[in-house]
C-alpha cells in the first residue's frame, strides 16, 4: 500500500513548503521543478532522489498516478534541484521494481514497507 492521497494533500499544503527549504541541498532528497500541464503554473515538489550511473531515480511514495509525474511525463522533462544545483533531466520513465533494488539498502526497507515499488528514472539532457 503506497501512502494515502489524504496524506499527499496534507503534505502538499503543510509539509512540502517546509521540506522544500532543505530538500534541494540534503543528500538523498531533491526538488522536482515542473509546470502544470493544464495551468502552466510552476511547482516545486520535494522528493527522495538517488543518482547512479548517470541516471536519477525518484521514489514514487504516493504511487505513479500523482500530478507531478503526469506533468513531467507530458513535458518529457523537468529540472531537479539537488545538492545545491539544478539539473535538467529528460525522458522521464516510470519503472516498476518490487524488490526496490535501485535504492540504497536502508531506504529500500522503508520503500518496501510502504509498497513504493515504482520510481521515475531520468537522465541529464544533452
Buried (B, 14 or more C-beta within 10 A) or exposed (E): EBBEEEEBEEBBEEEBEEBBEEBBBBEBBBBBBBBBEEEEEEBBBBBBBBBEEEBBBBBBBBBBEBBBBBBBBEBEBBBBBBBEEEBEBBEBEBEEBEEBEBBEEEBBEBBBEEBBBBBBBBBEEE
